[in-house]
Amino acid sequence: MQIGIIGLGDMGKLYAVSFVNAGYKVCGADMPLRFSDLKNELEPKGIEVLIDGHEVARKSDFIIYCVEAEKIDEVVATFARSTKYGAIVSGQTSVKHPEIAAFEKHLPHDTQIVTCHSLHGPAFSPEGQTLVVVRHRATDEVYARALEVYQSLKSNIIEMDDYREHDRIVADTQAVTHMGFESMGSAWKNAGFFPWDNPAYAGGIDNVKILTTLRIFSYKSHIYAGLAILNPYAQKQVKYYAQAESELYKLMICENEVEFREKIYAARDFVFHESRQLLLLDDNIMKEFSLSDADHKQKPNSHLSLLSMVYAWYKMGVNPYDNLICQTPPFKLRLGIAEYLFKNKEMLEESIQTALYDKSIRGDDLEFHTAVHEWASIIGYGDINGYKAHFEAAKSFFANRLNDGRDLSAEMIKRLGK
């Protein structure tokens, strides 16, 4: 079987190499101006680089569009007429609504569609990572052949029959999760300090927050923009998160302890009741991964970001443990540290007391509150360019530590996953 990849960016190249290593013939194309560089880079690895997507589509039995979600319609419209008769077509976008719309609009009606989504970045091999496979339009025979191709990657495959279910789960595991960490990054940027230099962020949970935030900002903004803006379920869930955070923050500044506790305990009992199979992150490992050069004496922290996430899950009636089937490292870590906080009575009590009465952390919580609503507004308006600009502003603030953060977070993910 000839596999063709239209879009040889970071993920496209990763998959081209992976399929070659699995024994398939692979060709691919990107923008014409990248032709010479890609040819020099990839042909020694056994990948045939072609001049454009027309050439790829004409000769390939299995075509994968590896392009940004916001550009999928334009790219499919350009090359769809060259689709080889009987070919299987897939896409690698993180949000399937615009991808499926483009396929149905532009591809020949007899085209078989078995699409996918790799829940990891280009820095990771597909082996052992989660790969969602969505059967949209395929006979049993064709689906079996497509599944065989995907299985060659040695990923952990999750099969779905409905792209809408994929997008609903991913809205939680990726869009809202990323927005939460991006809000922390923007808050620290706006406050003008690095969290690893602040004693309020010296605990194991805070190490996870910091490294995951740096990990997200170390990647390209378009990855996250498409997930948040183009997923119709994401806007609703982001709005719930912002509303949940706002409710809690108002109670904090009014020092309304009775109602604050009622909301926190109701959320705890819904999300973390005894039927859940807990993740049980190791605090000793979390404490090892600090970027700080100093031995800070840890100060209490309200952990408003985690209180808000758990309260938002409760308000939406979402069981985040069900969504672990589409887990990403940031989502698993976020659920893990939220679980650690809410299942530790002493730490949760300290968080509640700090949120309500510790004025020394209130300024940080105000910055986070503001950042959450900045991100929620951008996503609510569907402003992809605004999203990218906001992302790049925070990214530039942390620029000198992004590589450290990505490397350390990869090791932390590996250690915590054992």
C-alpha positions in Angstrom: 0.0 0.0 0.0 1.2 3.5 -0.9 0.7 6.0 1.8 0.7 9.7 0.9 0.9 12.6 3.3 -0.2 16.1 2.3 1.4 18.5 4.7 5.0 17.7 5.8 5.2 19.9 8.9 6.4 18.5 12.2 3.6 15.9 12.6 3.5 15.0 8.9 7.2 14.3 8.9 6.9 12.2 12.1 4.2 10.0 10.5 6.0 9.7 7.2 9.1 8.4 9.0 7.0 6.1 11.2 5.2 4.5 8.3 8.5 4.0 6.4 9.9 2.3 9.4 6.8 0.1 9.5 7.6 -1.1 6.0 5.2 1.1 3.9 6.0 3.1 0.7 5.5 6.7 1.6 5.3 9.9 -0.4 4.4 13.4 0.6 4.3 17.1 -0.3 4.1 20.5 1.3 4.3 24.0 0.1 6.3 24.2 -3.2 8.9 26.6 -1.6 9.8 23.8 0.8 10.3 21.2 -1.9 14.1 21.2 -2.1 14.7 21.3 1.7 12.2 18.5 2.3 13.7 16.4 -0.5 17.2 16.7 1.0 15.9 16.0 4.5 13.4 13.1 3.8 14.5 11.2 0.7 17.6 9.7 2.5 15.0 8.3 5.0 13.1 6.6 2.2 10.3 9.1 1.8 9.5 10.3 -1.8 8.9 14.1 -1.7 6.6 15.3 -4.5 6.0 18.8 -5.8 2.4 19.2 -4.6 -0.6 17.4 -3.2 -2.0 16.6 -6.6 0.9 14.2 -7.2 0.4 12.7 -3.8 -3.3 12.2 -4.1 -3.0 10.7 -7.6 -0.7 7.8 -6.6 -1.6 7.1 -3.0 -3.9 4.3 -1.7 -4.0 5.9 1.8 -4.0 9.7 1.9 -3.5 11.7 5.2 -4.0 15.4 5.3 -1.6 16.8 8.0 -2.5 20.4 7.9 -3.8 23.0 10.4 -7.5 22.8 11.2 -8.1 26.4 10.1 -6.6 25.5 6.6 -8.1 22.1 6.1 -11.0 23.3 3.9 -8.7 25.2 1.6 -6.2 22.4 1.2 -8.8 19.6 0.6 -10.6 21.8 -1.9 -7.3 22.3 -3.8 -6.3 18.6 -4.1 -9.6 16.6 -3.7 -10.2 16.2 -7.5 -6.9 14.3 -7.8 -7.9 11.7 -5.2 -7.1 8.2 -6.5 -10.1 6.0 -7.2 -10.7 3.7 -4.2 -8.3 5.6 -1.9 -8.8 5.8 1.9 -8.6 9.4 3.1 -7.7 10.5 6.6 -6.9 13.8 8.4 -4.7 14.5 11.4 -6.4 17.6 12.7 -7.2 17.9 16.4 -10.7 19.0 15.8 -12.9 17.0 13.4 -15.9 19.2 12.6 -14.1 21.3 10.0 -12.2 18.4 8.7 -15.2 16.2 8.1 -17.1 19.1 6.6 -14.2 19.6 4.1 -14.1 15.9 3.2 -17.8 15.7 2.6 -17.9 18.9 0.6 -14.9 18.3 -1.7 -13.9 14.6 -1.9 -15.5 12.3 -4.5 -18.6 10.6 -3.0 -17.1 7.1 -3.3 -14.1 8.1 -1.1 -13.7 6.0 2.0 -13.0 8.1 5.1 -11.2 6.7 8.2 -9.7 9.6 10.0 -7.4 9.9 13.1 -6.0 12.1 15.8 -2.7 11.5 17.6 -2.9 12.7 21.2 0.7 13.7 21.4 3.1 16.2 20.0 5.8 15.7 17.3 8.5 15.3 20.0 7.1 11.9 20.8 7.2 8.7 18.8 3.7 7.3 18.1 4.6 4.0 19.7 2.7 3.7 23.0 0.9 7.0 22.6 -2.9 7.3 22.2 -4.3 7.4 18.7 -8.0 8.0 18.1 -9.3 6.4 14.9 -12.7 7.5 13.7 -14.7 5.5 11.1 -16.7 8.0 9.3 -17.5 6.4 5.9 -16.0 3.0 5.2 -17.0 -0.6 4.4 -16.0 -3.3 6.9 -13.2 -4.4 4.5 -11.8 -0.9 4.0 -12.0 -0.1 7.7 -10.0 -3.3 8.5 -7.3 -2.3 6.0 -7.2 1.2 7.5 -6.9 -0.1 11.0 -4.0 -2.3 9.9 -2.2 0.7 8.7 -2.8 2.6 11.9 -1.8 -0.5 14.0 1.6 -0.5 12.4 2.4 2.7 14.4 2.2 0.6 17.6 0.0 3.3 19.2 -2.7 2.7 21.8 -5.7 2.9 19.4 -9.1 4.2 20.6 -11.8 3.4 18.0 -14.8 5.8 17.6 -17.7 5.8 15.1 -18.7 9.5 15.6 -16.4 12.5 15.1 -18.8 14.5 17.3 -18.0 12.3 20.3 -14.3 12.9 19.6 -14.7 16.6 19.6 -16.8 16.7 22.7 -14.2 14.8 24.7 -11.3 16.7 23.3 -12.9 20.0 24.2 -12.3 18.9 27.8 -9.0 17.0 27.5 -7.3 19.6 25.3 -9.1 22.9 24.7 -10.2 23.7 28.3 -7.0 22.1 29.8 -4.8 24.2 27.6 -6.7 27.3 28.3 -6.3 26.7 32.1 -2.5 26.4 31.8 -2.4 29.3 29.3 -4.2 31.4 31.8 -1.6 30.6 34.5 1.1 31.6 32.0 -0.6 34.9 31.1 -1.2 35.6 34.8 2.5 35.2 35.7 3.5 37.2 32.7 1.1 40.0 33.6 2.3 40.0 37.2 5.9 40.2 36.0 7.5 37.3 37.9 8.6 33.8 37.2 6.7 31.3 39.4 9.7 29.2 40.3 11.2 32.3 42.0 8.1 32.7 44.2 7.7 30.7 47.5 3.9 30.4 46.8 4.7 28.1 43.9 7.3 25.8 45.5 5.2 22.6 46.1 5.0 19.5 44.0 1.6 20.4 42.5 3.1 23.8 41.5 6.0 22.1 39.8 3.5 20.2 37.7 1.6 23.5 36.9 4.8 25.3 35.9 6.3 22.6 33.8 3.1 21.8 32.0 2.5 25.5 31.3 6.0 25.8 29.8 5.5 22.7 27.8 2.4 24.1 26.2 4.0 27.4 25.4 7.0 25.6 23.9 4.9 24.5 20.9 3.3 26.4 18.1 0.2 28.6 18.8 -1.8 27.3 15.8 -2.0 23.8 17.4 -4.0 25.2 20.4 -5.9 27.9 18.5 -7.6 25.5 16.2 -8.6 23.2 19.1 -10.2 26.1 21.0 -11.7 28.1 18.3 -12.9 25.5 15.7 -14.3 22.9 18.1 -18.0 23.8 18.7 -18.0 22.1 22.1 -14.9 24.0 23.3 -16.5 27.4 23.5 -19.3 26.0 25.7 -16.9 24.3 28.1 -14.5 27.3 28.2 -17.5 29.4 29.1 -18.4 27.1 32.0 -14.8 27.1 33.3 -14.8 31.0 33.2 -18.1 31.1 35.0 -17.0 28.6 37.6 -13.8 30.5 38.3 -15.8 33.8 38.6 -18.3 32.3 41.0 -15.5 31.1 43.3 -13.5 34.3 43.0 -16.4 36.5 44.0 -17.0 34.3 47.1 -13.3 34.6 47.9 -13.2 38.4 47.9 -16.4 38.5 49.9 -14.9 35.9 52.3 -18.2 34.0 52.1 -16.8 30.8 53.6 -20.1 28.9 54.0 -21.1 29.1 50.3 -17.5 28.7 49.1 -17.2 25.4 51.1 -20.5 24.2 49.8 -19.5 24.6 46.2 -16.0 23.0 46.8 -17.3 20.0 48.7 -20.1 19.4 46.2 -17.6 19.4 43.4 -15.2 17.1 45.4 -18.0 14.6 46.1 -19.1 14.5 42.5 -15.8 14.3 40.8 -13.8 12.2 43.3 -16.3 9.9 44.9 -15.3 6.4 45.8 -16.2 4.7 42.5 -13.4 6.5 40.6 -10.2 4.7 39.8 -7.7 7.3 41.0 -4.5 8.3 39.3 -2.5 8.7 42.5 0.4 10.9 41.5 3.5 10.6 43.6 4.2 13.8 45.5 7.8 12.9 46.1 8.4 12.7 42.3 6.5 16.0 41.7 8.7 17.7 44.3 11.8 16.7 42.4 11.0 18.7 39.3 11.6 22.3 40.3 13.1 25.0 38.1 14.1 27.0 41.2 17.7 27.7 42.0 16.8 28.5 45.6 15.5 26.4 48.5 12.2 28.2 49.1 10.2 27.8 52.3 6.8 26.9 50.8 3.9 29.3 51.3 0.3 28.4 51.1 -1.5 28.6 47.7 -5.2 28.9 47.0 -4.8 26.7 43.9 -7.7 28.6 42.3 -7.0 27.1 38.9 -7.6 23.6 40.2 -10.6 24.5 42.4 -12.2 26.2 39.3 -11.6 23.2 37.1 -13.1 20.7 39.5 -16.1 23.0 40.1 -16.6 23.4 36.4 -16.6 19.6 35.9 -19.3 19.5 38.6 -21.4 22.3 37.0 -21.2 20.6 33.6 -21.9 17.1 35.0 -18.6 15.9 33.4 -16.8 12.9 34.8 -13.2 13.6 33.7 -12.1 10.0 34.4 -14.4 8.9 31.5 -12.4 11.3 29.3 -9.1 9.6 30.0 -9.7 7.4 26.9 -8.6 10.5 25.0 -6.0 11.6 27.5 -3.1 13.8 26.7 -0.1 14.3 29.1 -1.4 17.8 30.2 -4.9 16.6 30.8 -3.8 13.6 32.8 -1.4 15.7 34.9 -4.1 18.3 35.5 -6.6 15.7 36.6 -3.9 14.1 38.7 -2.9 17.2 40.6 -6.6 18.2 41.1 -7.2 14.7 42.5 -4.1 15.0 44.8 -5.4 18.3 46.1 -9.0 17.3 46.7 -8.2 13.9 48.2 -5.8 15.4 50.7 -7.9 16.8 53.5 -5.2 19.0 55.0 -4.1 20.4 51.7 -7.6 21.1 50.6 -8.4 22.9 53.9 -5.2 25.0 53.5 -6.3 25.9 50.0 -9.7 27.0 51.1 -8.4 29.0 54.0 -5.8 30.7 51.7 -8.3 31.4 49.1 -10.6 33.1 51.5 -8.4 34.9 54.0 -4.7 35.1 52.8 -4.3 38.6 51.3 -0.7 37.9 50.2 -1.9 35.6 47.5 -5.0 37.6 46.5 -3.0 39.7 43.9 -1.9 36.5 42.1 -5.5 35.2 42.1 -6.7 38.5 40.6 -4.1 38.1 37.8 -5.4 34.6 37.2 -9.0 35.7 37.3 -8.3 38.4 34.7 -6.3 36.0 32.5 -9.1 33.4 32.5 -11.6 36.0 31.2 -9.2 37.3 28.6 -8.7 33.9 27.2 -12.4 33.0 27.5 -13.3 36.2 25.6 -10.9 35.6 22.8 -12.2 32.0 22.4 -15.8 33.2 22.7 -15.3 35.7 19.9 -13.7 33.0 17.7 -10.7 35.2 17.2 -7.9 32.9 16.0 -5.5 35.7 15.3 -6.1 37.2 18.7 -5.6 33.8 20.3 -2.2 33.4 18.5 -1.1 36.9 19.5 -2.1 36.4 23.2 -0.2 33.0 23.1 2.9 34.5 21.6 2.9 37.3 24.2 3.1 34.9 27.1 5.5 32.6 25.2 8.0 35.4 24.7 8.0 36.1 28.5 9.1 32.5 29.2 11.3 32.2 26.2 14.6 31.5 28.1 13.1 28.5 30.0 10.8 26.9 27.4 13.3 24.2 26.3 14.1 23.4 30.0 10.4 23.2 30.7 9.7 20.9 27.8 12.7 18.6 28.6 11.9 18.4 32.3 8.2 17.9 31.8 8.9 15.0 29.4 11.0 13.3 32.1 8.3 14.1 34.8 5.6 12.6 32.6 7.7 9.5 32.1 8.4 9.2 35.9 4.8 9.9 37.0 3.5 7.4 34.4 5.3 4.4 35.9 
